Amino acid sequence: MTDTAEQTQSSQPRVPVHGGVVAYLTVDGAVKAADFYKRAFGAEEAFMFPVDEKGRTMHIHLYINGSSVMLGDAFPEYGHALEKPQSFVMQLVVEDFDAWWKRAVDAGLEVVIEPQVMFWGDRWGQLRDPFGVTWAMNAPVNE
């Protein structure tokens, strides 16, 4: 490893990763998305790599609902093009469904599927954020 690489690596904070599987989202406007997720989901910022001259960042690490979620901007000039999010849903398993749902909707998430009790016995609903990412919430039904 070169001295420069060692200095760069040692200057980055060691931020703990929460969860066994971590979603890494590529969005158009990662800083705006992180701010949005703070409002919508109570996200906490663990780390953000500085933005470049175009306002893009290659890495933001958030904690949402006890798990790590990472995101960054697309960098097509380096082979990381922006693609429409598809074929996945970010699932939030929560205890206070109504509070989580209201905060998300009030922040500006679009309701895709209204909350309902599903065949597996939990309350579930689906939303889409302004960056095209689909989120769902799931909570046990209190008996």
C-alpha positions as CSV (number, residue, x, y, z in Angstrom):
1,M,0.0,0.0,0.0
2,T,1.3,3.5,-0.8
3,D,1.8,6.2,1.7
4,T,-1.0,8.2,0.1
5,A,-3.4,5.2,0.2
6,E,-2.5,4.5,3.8
7,Q,-3.1,8.2,4.7
8,T,-6.5,8.2,2.9
9,Q,-7.5,5.0,4.6
10,S,-6.4,6.1,8.0
11,S,-8.2,9.4,7.7
12,Q,-11.6,7.8,7.2
13,P,-13.6,7.1,10.3
14,R,-14.4,3.5,11.3
15,V,-18.2,3.6,11.4
16,P,-19.9,0.4,12.6
17,V,-22.1,-1.3,10.1
18,H,-25.5,-2.5,11.6
19,G,-27.2,-5.6,10.1
20,G,-26.1,-8.6,8.2
21,V,-27.2,-7.5,4.8
22,V,-26.8,-3.8,3.9
23,A,-28.6,-2.1,1.1
24,Y,-26.5,0.2,-1.0
25,L,-28.6,2.6,-3.1
26,T,-27.4,4.6,-6.1
27,V,-29.6,7.7,-6.5
28,D,-29.6,11.0,-8.3
29,G,-28.9,13.4,-5.4
30,A,-27.5,11.3,-2.6
31,V,-27.2,14.3,-0.2
32,K,-30.8,15.3,-0.8
33,A,-31.9,11.6,-0.4
34,A,-30.1,11.4,2.9
35,D,-31.8,14.5,4.1
36,F,-35.1,13.2,3.0
37,Y,-34.6,9.9,4.8
38,K,-33.8,11.8,7.9
39,R,-37.2,13.4,7.7
40,A,-39.1,10.4,6.5
41,F,-37.6,7.6,8.5
42,G,-35.6,9.3,11.3
43,A,-32.3,8.3,9.7
44,E,-29.1,9.2,11.5
45,E,-26.0,10.0,9.4
46,A,-23.1,7.9,10.4
47,F,-20.7,9.2,7.7
48,M,-20.7,11.1,4.5
49,F,-17.8,11.3,2.0
50,P,-17.3,15.0,0.9
51,V,-19.2,16.1,-2.2
52,D,-17.3,16.8,-5.5
53,E,-17.5,20.0,-7.6
54,K,-20.8,18.7,-9.1
55,G,-22.4,18.3,-5.6
56,R,-22.2,14.4,-5.8
57,T,-20.9,12.1,-3.1
58,M,-19.7,8.6,-3.6
59,H,-20.8,7.4,-0.1
60,I,-23.2,8.2,2.7
61,H,-23.8,5.8,5.6
62,L,-27.1,6.1,7.4
63,Y,-28.7,4.2,10.3
64,I,-32.4,3.6,9.7
65,N,-34.5,1.6,12.2
66,G,-31.4,-0.1,13.7
67,S,-29.8,-1.0,10.4
68,S,-27.2,0.5,8.0
69,V,-28.3,1.8,4.7
70,M,-25.7,3.2,2.3
71,L,-26.1,5.4,-0.7
72,G,-24.2,7.4,-3.2
73,D,-24.6,9.3,-6.4
74,A,-24.1,7.8,-9.9
75,F,-20.8,8.4,-11.5
76,P,-21.3,7.4,-15.1
77,E,-17.8,8.6,-16.1
78,Y,-16.4,5.8,-13.8
79,G,-18.8,3.1,-15.0
80,H,-21.5,3.6,-12.3
81,A,-24.5,4.8,-14.3
82,L,-27.8,5.8,-12.8
83,E,-30.5,3.2,-13.3
84,K,-34.1,3.2,-12.3
85,P,-34.6,1.3,-9.1
86,Q,-36.4,-2.0,-9.8
87,S,-37.1,-5.4,-8.6
88,F,-36.5,-4.7,-4.9
89,V,-38.3,-3.2,-1.9
90,M,-36.7,-1.7,1.2
91,Q,-38.6,-3.4,4.0
92,L,-39.0,-1.6,7.3
93,V,-40.1,-3.9,10.2
94,V,-41.5,-1.5,12.8
95,E,-43.4,-1.6,16.0
96,D,-45.4,1.7,15.8
97,F,-46.7,1.3,12.3
98,D,-49.0,4.4,12.4
99,A,-46.2,6.7,13.6
100,W,-43.7,5.5,11.0
101,W,-46.3,5.6,8.2
102,K,-47.5,9.1,9.1
103,R,-43.9,10.5,9.3
104,A,-43.1,8.9,5.9
105,V,-46.2,10.2,4.1
106,D,-45.9,13.7,5.7
107,A,-42.3,13.8,4.4
108,G,-43.5,13.2,0.9
109,L,-43.5,9.5,0.2
110,E,-46.2,8.4,-2.3
111,V,-48.6,5.7,-1.1
112,V,-48.4,2.8,-3.5
113,I,-50.4,0.3,-1.5
114,E,-52.5,1.4,1.5
115,P,-51.8,-0.3,4.8
116,Q,-53.8,-3.5,5.4
117,V,-53.6,-6.7,7.4
118,M,-52.0,-9.2,5.1
119,F,-52.5,-13.0,4.8
120,W,-49.4,-13.6,7.0
121,G,-51.1,-11.7,9.8
122,D,-49.1,-8.5,9.9
123,R,-50.1,-4.9,8.9
124,W,-48.2,-3.9,5.7
125,G,-48.2,-1.0,3.3
126,Q,-46.0,0.2,0.4
127,L,-44.6,3.7,-0.5
128,R,-42.3,5.2,-3.1
129,D,-39.8,8.0,-2.3
130,P,-39.0,10.9,-4.6
131,F,-35.8,9.1,-5.8
132,G,-37.8,6.2,-7.1
133,V,-37.0,3.7,-4.3
134,T,-39.9,1.6,-3.1
135,W,-40.3,1.1,0.7
136,A,-42.7,-1.1,2.6
137,M,-43.6,-1.2,6.3
138,N,-44.6,-4.2,8.2
139,A,-45.7,-4.5,11.8
140,P,-47.4,-7.2,13.9
141,V,-51.0,-6.7,14.5
142,N,-51.6,-6.0,18.2
143,E,-54.2,-8.4,19.5
